[in-house]
């Protein structure tokens, strides 16, 4: 006679019960209050969850995002925000890791965020940074967040600005904003940081090109990276070239003359000097009132940018406008109407809808 153990079904039942509980837990949406409490108690999982919410493009998350930002605002605006740009291959990841480790040694908490609007096309260079910054990412005092993909630079940058607020509320002393170094992302990053640093390579042939692009006008410092080995002499020569070039530009409202330094992110040589330069700049800009004025102007700029983004989104996502826009584009292609008349028609339609 076959003996049947009455408890034989127990493991299966127990497992099914555990799975059901797990699924319910997954389905349960964490409250904004829980995320906020986690952020201000410096829980990185809560911070990641908060930034994921900020990055969401779903309309249903918009109100929750605003609620979270408003809760975090009183705990924000206490960090130093540093923007770092440079063409791909200049060594941004290695430099940021070296600088981050120096800051952590000084007792700072460091967050690294990124603005990379190219990520929708190429996957960007940022997603690889988290794996390249191996020692920094292992530190409990560091938080590294890749940029969200997005077609709109303004949209990506807005999410980065909101992420800054969350990181500040989580107690990070230094927020490093990295840009991929191509297109218009530098301008967006410049408008959200206190100090803007341009990384360059010696002998890369882009010295004059950099001046033409106008990025140097935004830079508070130019750092020639990879000044090691056989490249030390070339780095010094590049430093002198940039110093001469900077004399062509008038001193800005902040009464600061942009400085040029050399460093090797690989050997860590010169990294301390870069940080000292940042502190010197902040001391000067705070004493002459520029620091607070700059932050106020940035908030005004982002108010206007946000209005523009919202208006564009409202316009292009309107069901009637989508249909009318297609019709007007077809009419323009057939030379039945001018682009100006079509634009007026669409704007009037949106206004009256």
C-alpha positions in Angstrom: 0.0 0.0 0.0 1.4 3.4 -1.1 2.2 5.6 1.8 1.3 9.3 1.2 2.9 11.9 3.3 0.3 14.5 4.3 3.0 17.1 4.4 4.2 16.5 0.9 2.1 19.3 -0.5 3.3 21.7 2.1 6.5 23.0 0.4 4.6 23.7 -2.8 1.8 25.4 -0.9 4.4 27.4 1.1 6.3 28.4 -2.1 3.0 29.5 -3.8 2.1 31.6 -0.8 5.5 33.2 -0.8 5.3 33.9 -4.5 1.8 35.5 -4.1 3.1 37.7 -1.3 6.1 38.7 -3.4 3.8 39.6 -6.3 1.5 41.7 -4.1 4.6 43.4 -2.8 5.8 44.2 -6.3 2.4 45.5 -7.3 2.1 47.7 -4.2 3.1 51.1 -5.2 5.4 52.8 -2.6 4.1 56.1 -1.4 5.8 59.4 -2.0 6.1 59.9 1.8 8.0 56.6 2.0 10.4 57.6 -0.9 10.9 61.0 0.7 11.7 59.6 4.1 14.1 57.2 2.5 15.8 60.0 0.6 16.4 62.3 3.6 17.7 59.3 5.7 20.2 58.8 2.9 18.8 55.5 1.6 20.3 55.0 -1.9 17.5 52.6 -2.9 14.9 55.3 -2.1 17.0 57.9 -4.0 17.2 55.6 -7.1 13.4 55.0 -6.9 12.8 58.8 -6.6 15.0 59.5 -9.6 13.3 56.8 -11.6 10.0 58.5 -10.8 11.4 61.9 -11.9 12.6 60.3 -15.2 9.2 58.8 -16.0 7.5 60.1 -19.1 4.1 58.8 -18.0 1.6 61.5 -17.3 0.2 59.7 -14.3 3.6 60.2 -12.5 3.7 63.9 -13.1 1.8 65.0 -10.0 3.7 62.5 -7.8 7.0 63.8 -9.1 6.0 67.4 -8.2 5.0 66.3 -4.8 8.3 64.6 -4.2 10.3 67.6 -5.5 8.4 70.0 -3.2 9.0 67.7 -0.2 12.7 67.6 -1.0 13.2 71.3 -1.8 13.6 72.5 1.9 16.5 69.9 2.2 18.2 70.9 -1.0 20.4 73.7 -2.3 23.3 72.9 0.1 25.7 71.2 -2.4 28.4 72.3 -4.7 27.4 71.6 -8.3 30.2 71.0 -10.8 29.6 70.6 -14.5 32.2 68.6 -16.5 32.4 68.4 -20.3 34.8 67.3 -22.9 34.8 65.4 -26.2 34.5 61.6 -26.1 37.9 60.1 -25.3 39.2 63.0 -23.2 39.0 60.8 -20.1 35.9 62.2 -18.3 35.1 59.0 -16.5 38.6 58.5 -15.2 38.8 62.1 -14.2 35.5 62.1 -12.4 36.4 58.9 -10.6 39.7 60.4 -9.5 38.1 63.6 -8.4 35.3 61.7 -6.6 37.7 59.5 -4.7 39.7 62.6 -3.6 36.5 64.3 -2.3 35.4 61.1 -0.5 38.8 61.0 1.2 38.1 64.6 2.4 34.8 63.4 4.0 32.5 64.4 1.1 29.5 62.5 -0.3 29.6 62.6 -4.1 26.8 62.1 -6.7 27.5 61.8 -10.4 24.6 62.6 -12.8 24.7 62.8 -16.6 23.1 64.8 -19.4 23.4 62.7 -22.6 20.7 63.5 -25.3 22.6 61.3 -27.8 21.6 58.1 -25.9 18.5 57.5 -28.0 20.7 57.1 -31.1 23.9 55.5 -30.0 23.3 54.3 -26.5 25.6 57.1 -25.4 28.8 56.8 -23.5 27.3 57.3 -20.1 25.9 53.8 -19.4 29.4 52.5 -19.6 30.7 55.0 -17.1 29.2 53.2 -14.2 31.2 50.1 -15.0 34.4 52.1 -15.8 34.3 54.0 -12.4 34.9 50.7 -10.6 36.4 52.0 -7.4 34.0 55.0 -7.1 30.9 53.0 -7.6 31.9 50.6 -4.8 32.1 53.5 -2.3 29.1 54.0 0.1 29.7 57.7 -0.2 29.2 57.8 -3.9 26.1 57.6 -6.1 26.4 57.3 -9.9 23.3 57.7 -12.1 23.3 57.3 -15.9 21.2 59.8 -17.8 17.7 58.9 -19.1 17.2 58.6 -22.8 15.2 61.4 -24.4 14.6 63.1 -27.7 14.5 66.5 -26.1 17.6 68.0 -24.6 15.4 70.3 -22.5 13.5 67.4 -21.2 16.6 65.4 -20.3 18.1 68.5 -18.7 15.0 69.2 -16.7 15.0 65.7 -15.3 18.7 66.1 -14.3 17.9 69.4 -12.5 15.2 67.6 -10.5 17.5 64.7 -9.8 20.0 67.3 -8.4 17.4 68.3 -5.8 16.8 64.7 -4.8 20.6 64.1 -4.4 21.0 67.2 -2.3 18.1 66.2 -0.1 19.9 62.8 0.3 22.9 64.6 1.8 25.4 64.6 -1.2 27.8 67.5 -0.7 29.2 67.6 -4.3 27.0 66.9 -7.4 29.0 66.3 -10.6 27.0 66.8 -13.8 28.7 65.1 -16.8 27.8 65.9 -20.4 28.8 63.9 -23.3 30.6 66.9 -24.8 28.8 67.2 -28.2 25.9 69.2 -29.4 24.2 71.7 -27.1 24.4 69.7 -23.9 27.1 72.0 -22.6 24.8 75.0 -22.5 22.2 73.0 -20.6 24.7 71.8 -18.0 26.2 75.3 -17.7 22.8 76.6 -16.7 22.5 74.2 -13.7 26.0 74.3 -12.1 28.1 76.6 -9.9 31.4 75.7 -11.6 31.9 74.6 -15.2 35.0 72.6 -16.1 36.2 71.9 -19.6 38.5 68.9 -20.1 40.9 69.0 -23.0 43.6 66.8 -24.5 47.1 68.0 -25.5 47.8 67.8 -29.2 44.3 66.7 -30.2 44.1 69.5 -32.7 40.9 70.9 -31.2 42.4 74.0 -29.4 41.3 76.5 -32.0 38.1 74.5 -32.7 37.2 74.8 -29.0 37.6 78.6 -29.2 35.3 78.7 -32.2 32.6 76.7 -30.6 32.5 79.1 -27.8 32.6 76.6 -25.0 35.6 78.3 -23.6 33.4 81.3 -22.9 31.4 79.2 -20.5 34.4 77.5 -18.8 35.5 78.5 -15.3 38.5 76.3 -15.8 40.2 74.3 -18.5 42.0 71.2 -17.4 44.4 69.4 -19.8 44.0 65.8 -19.0 46.4 62.8 -19.6 49.5 64.9 -18.7 51.6 61.8 -18.0 54.4 59.9 -19.6 55.5 61.3 -22.9 52.5 63.6 -23.0 53.7 65.9 -20.2 55.5 68.3 -22.5 52.6 68.6 -24.9 50.3 69.2 -22.0 52.4 72.1 -20.8 52.4 73.6 -24.3 48.6 73.2 -24.6 48.3 74.9 -21.2 50.2 77.9 -22.4 48.1 78.1 -25.6 44.9 78.1 -23.7 46.2 80.7 -21.3 47.0 83.0 -24.2 43.6 82.4 -25.7 41.7 83.2 -22.5 43.3 86.7 -22.5 41.1 87.4 -25.5 38.0 87.1 -23.5 36.8 89.8 -21.1 36.5 89.0 -17.3 33.0 87.9 -16.6 30.4 89.2 -14.1 31.8 86.9 -11.5 35.1 88.8 -11.5 36.9 85.5 -12.2 39.6 84.8 -14.7 39.3 81.2 -16.0 42.4 79.2 -15.0 44.2 76.4 -17.0 45.6 73.4 -15.2 47.1 70.1 -16.2 46.4 66.8 -14.6 46.6 63.0 -15.0 43.5 61.3 -13.9 45.3 58.0 -14.3 48.1 58.8 -11.9 45.9 61.2 -9.8 48.6 64.0 -10.3 47.0 67.5 -10.3 43.5 66.3 -9.1 44.0 68.0 -5.7 44.9 71.3 -7.4 41.7 71.1 -9.5 39.6 70.9 -6.3 41.5 73.7 -4.7 40.7 75.8 -7.7 37.0 75.0 -7.4 37.1 76.1 -3.8 38.9 79.3 -4.6 36.3 80.1 -7.3 33.4 79.5 -4.9 35.0 81.7 -2.2 35.4 84.6 -4.6 31.9 84.2 -6.2 30.3 83.9 -2.7 32.1 87.0 -1.4 31.0 89.2 -4.3 27.4 87.9 -4.3 27.7 86.2 -7.7 27.0 82.7 -6.4 23.5 83.5 -5.1 22.7 85.7 -8.1 23.8 82.9 -10.5 21.5 80.4 -8.7 18.6 82.8 -8.9 19.2 83.5 -12.6 19.4 79.7 -13.2 16.0 79.2 -11.6 14.5 82.0 -13.7 16.0 80.4 -16.8 14.6 77.0 -15.9 11.2 78.5 -15.2 11.0 79.8 -18.8 12.5 76.6 -20.2 9.9 74.5 -18.4 7.1 76.7 -19.7 8.4 76.3 -23.3 8.7 72.5 -22.8 5.1 72.3 -21.5 3.7 74.4 -24.3 5.5 72.3 -26.9 4.3 69.1 -25.3 0.7 70.4 -25.0 0.8 71.5 -28.7 2.3 68.4 -30.3 0.4 65.9 -28.2 -3.0 67.5 -28.8 -5.1 65.0 -30.9 -6.6 67.6 -33.2 -3.2 69.2 -33.8 -1.7 65.9 -34.7 -4.2 65.4 -37.5 -4.1 69.0 -38.6 -0.3 69.1 -38.6 -0.2 66.1 -40.9 -2.7 67.8 -43.3 -0.7 71.1 -43.2 2.6 69.4 -43.9 1.0 67.6 -46.9 -0.4 71.0 -48.1 3.1 72.6 -47.8 4.7 69.7 -49.8 2.1 70.3 -52.6 2.9 74.1 -52.5 -0.7 74.8 -51.6 0.2 76.9 -48.5 3.2 78.6 -47.0 4.8 77.4 -43.8 4.0 80.7 -42.1 0.3 80.5 -42.9 0.2 76.8 -41.8 1.9 77.7 -38.5 -0.6 80.5 -37.9 -3.5 78.2 -38.7 -2.2 75.5 -36.3 -1.5 77.9 -33.5 -4.9 79.5 -33.8 -6.5 76.0 -33.8 -4.7 75.1 -30.7 -5.6 78.3 -28.9 -9.3 77.9 -29.7 -9.5 74.1 -29.0 
